[in-house]
Every structure is written in C-alpha cells, then in structure tokens.
Amino acid sequence: MNTQRCFVRYLLAPAVAAVALPIRSHADISLFDYAFQQDGVVETAPAALPAGSVFDLAAGLGKVQMTFAGDGPHSALFFVDHELSESVNTFFNEVGFASGTPPPAGLSWEIDEPGYTVGDIYDNFLADSLDNTVGIDSAEDVSMALGWSFLLVAGDTATVEFNLGTTPPAGFFLRHLDPESGEAVYFSTSLTIHSQSGPVPEGSTAIAGLVSLGLVLARYRLRSPRC
C-alpha cells in the first residue's frame, strides 16, 4: 500500500470532513484497493485481472471471472476496498451488511475495516480463512471479500464469477453502504462446475431469499497499518 496515500487518508480525513459539501445526486464510487487469489496465488493492485473479466478498475464495478481445471482442491477469493462519496463525507462513515442465505458449503465471506487500524479481513483473505462475519459494529472504513473452496474430479473444469454492482442481486450478497449519500455497492458470486455431461451449478450466492443476517461482531484489536 502506498505510504503517502495512507498518510493523506488517515491524517487529513478530519479536515475533509470539516469542509464536507452537500450530498451530491450523482455517483461517487471509486475502488481504493483490490486483491485476488486463485489456487493460493495472490495478486494485488494494480495486477491485471484474470482473462474473461469485464471490470471497471476506477469504479470497482463489473465482473471478475476465474477458470479452473485439474482434479483436486481449488480456491478463488476476491477482496475489494471501495470508497463511497469520499470527497463529500470522507471514507470512514460507511457500514456493511450481509443479506440472504449463503450456500450450505464452499463459500466464505467477510466485511470489516480493511486492516489499517482494527480489521483482520486482509489477513484472513491472504490466509484463505474469511470468517463469515461483519467485523465492525459502527460507521467505519469498509471493505469486503468473498471466496470459494471446492474440489474437481478428472475432466471437470469450473468457472467462478465475482460481481459488483449498484443494484441488489438475487440471493446472498454483501452490501457496502454510505448511509449519508445512499450510495451502495453490492457484491455477489457464483461457482459453476463444468462436467463432461454439461455445466452444473455447484453453488451460488444467487439463491432465493433476501433475509438480512444482521451479523455484527466488534473487533478492537489494534494492529500495525497495512500500508
């Protein structure tokens, strides 16, 4: 992480808040940081996204696609740190929610402060151990991650998609919200196993049901800034 950007982000943010402008009607969504992991290989910004992805790196919206082959265990994870209306009301007034019912097996997820002060999401992303919780219980800097773990048999392939947009998808999703401006980013994912007899949806966050989980777990363990 760029040290100068971290300094500006955390030491000058109160001054930005003091001169905040009225809420704007047009979108102000940007992607501050991202990272992805495919079968244990971690790539961090500004690494190119996998082939087949259709993704706006400036706004952090679109589809990230990963493909897999070979029998045995596989993993796919995607971490994102968006800023919503940052120039209007800073980046630390935001909240995160998980909604819907996740697949019964294979999917992991987490919402937390990105690791500059109290959050452990980035460490968990690196270790492929997302903890399936919302790790902040009040307005903060928010980041999100989703991951899959699955097995393939000989001859099968798999496709994992991570989707980020500004409207709620069907089924299970993560939501990053700026409650002052109303801007939000919705994060969902799907896994499809392609067997020799045709594609079989192994699991997906696009499952019926939009019951808010309301999971909130406070963590106040101080740590060294990730930058």
N, C-alpha and C positions, 0 to 999 in steps of 0.2 A: 504494500500500500504506500502511496506517495506521502512522505512525511509532511511536506508543505501543505498538501490538501487537508491532511488530518489536523494540522495546526489551525488553518482557517476554519475548518468545520467545527471544532470544539472550543476554541478560544474566542472567536469573533461572533459566534452564533447569538449570544445575548444582545450584541449591538444590532444585529439584523432584526431580531425580534422587536427591539425598541422602536424601529422605524418601519415596522411592517405596514404594507399598503393594504387597502381594502381588498376583500376577496375578489378574484377575477373570475369571469364566466368561462374563459377558455382553458383548455387543458394545460397543465404544467407538470408533466410527468417525465422523469428522467431516470436513467439507470446509472447509479453511482459505482456499482461493483457487481461482478458476477464470477462464478467458477462452476466447472462441471467435472464430473468424474465418471469414467467409463472403464469398467473392469479394473478398478484400482488405480488407473492413471488419471492424475489430477491436472487439469488445465485451468489457469487463472487469467483474468482480463489482462491484456487485450487479445488473448488467444482466439484464433478463428474457431467458430462453432462447427460442429460436425456437418458433413455433407448432407443435404436434404433439409437443412434448417432454413426457415424463412422468418427472419427475426430483425427487428429494428433495434440496433445496439444503443442508439441515442435514447429512445424512449423505454427500451426494455420490454417491448411488446411483440407478440408473434409466436412462432412455433420453433422449438428446438427438437430435432429428431436424431435418435441414435439407433444403429442397427447392430445386431449381434449374430454370431454363428459359432458353432463348435459345441460339442456336448460338455456338460459340466455347469458349475455355478457362474452366474454373471451378475453385474450390478451397474446401475445407472443413477446418478444423482445430479441435481441442478440447484445451485444457490444463487439468489438474487437479492440485491440491496437497492431498492428504488427510493427516490425522493419525490414527494408529492407537494406541490405548491411551496417549494423550499424558499423561493425568493419573496414569498408573501408572508409566510408564518414559520419559517425555519423547518428543520427536519426532525425535531425531537418532540413534536406534538402529536405523533401518529400512534395508531393502535392496530392490532392484528387479531383475526378470528379464524377459526376452522369451522366449516359448515358441512353438514351432510354426514353420511356414514361411509367410512373408508372401506376398501376391500378387506375381506377377512384375513388375507395373508399376502405378504410380499411387498406391501407399500409402507414406507416410513415418511414422516414429515416433522417439521418443526417451524415455529415462529419465535423470534427472540431479537433482542438487541444484538447487532451484528458482531460484537466481540471487541469493541473499542473500550468498553467500561465493564459491564456486568454479564454480558451474554456469552453462552457457550455454543451457539449454533454453528459457528465456523469450525471450531474444534471438532464438533460432532460430525459435521459434513466431511472433514478430512478423514475421520476415523470410520466413516460409514456407520454411524451409530446415532442417527437422528432419533430424538426421544419421544416423538408423538405428543408434544405439549406446546402450549403457548407460554413462553417463559417470562412474560412481562405482564404486570397487572395494572399498569397505569401508562399514560402517554409517554412515549419514548421514541428513539430511532428504531425503526422496524426493518427486519429482513426475514426472508422465507427460504425454505428448502424442501424439496421433495426427492424421494429416492425409491428405487425398486431393487429387490434381490430375487432372483429366480434361477431355475435350472432348465437347461436344454438337453435334449437327447440327440443322438447322432442323426444328422439330416435335417434337423429343425433350425429355423432362424427366428429372430424376434425383432420387433420394432417398438421402441419406446418414444413417446412424444410428450414433451412438456409444453403447455400452452399458457400464455399470459395475455390477458385482455382487460377491457374496461367494462364488460358486462358479465353478470353471473353465469357460469356454465351449469349444465345439469350435473347432479350428483355431488360428490365430495369435492371441496375446493378450499384453498386458503385465500383470505382476503386481507390486504394491506390498505388501511383507510386513513385519510386525513379528515377528522371529524369537523374541522372548521370550514374547509373548502368543499367537502363532499367528494373529492376525488378518491378513486379506489382502483387497485389492481387486483385481478382475480387470477389465481394460479391453480391449474389442474394438470392432470397427467393421465396417460393410458399406456398399457402394455398389451401387445398382441403377439402371440406365438404363431409362427407360420409353420405348420406341419406339412408333411408331404401330401396330405389329403386336403389341404387348404388352410387359410388363416383361422385361428381360434382365439377369440378374445380371452386372454388369461386373467386379466383384471383391469380395472379402470376406475378412475375417480368419477367417471360419468355414469353413476348409478343412481337410480331414482331415490328421492328423499332429500329434503333440504332442512333437516333439523339441526339447529345450531348446537354445537357440542358444549360451548361455554367453558372450555377448559382454560384455566388460568393458574399458572404456577410461578410465584415470585422467586427470583434468584438475586441475591445481593452480594455474591462473592466477587470481590474486586480482583481484577486481573490486569496485566500489562496490556496497553493498547496494541491491537493487531498491526497498526502502522508503525 
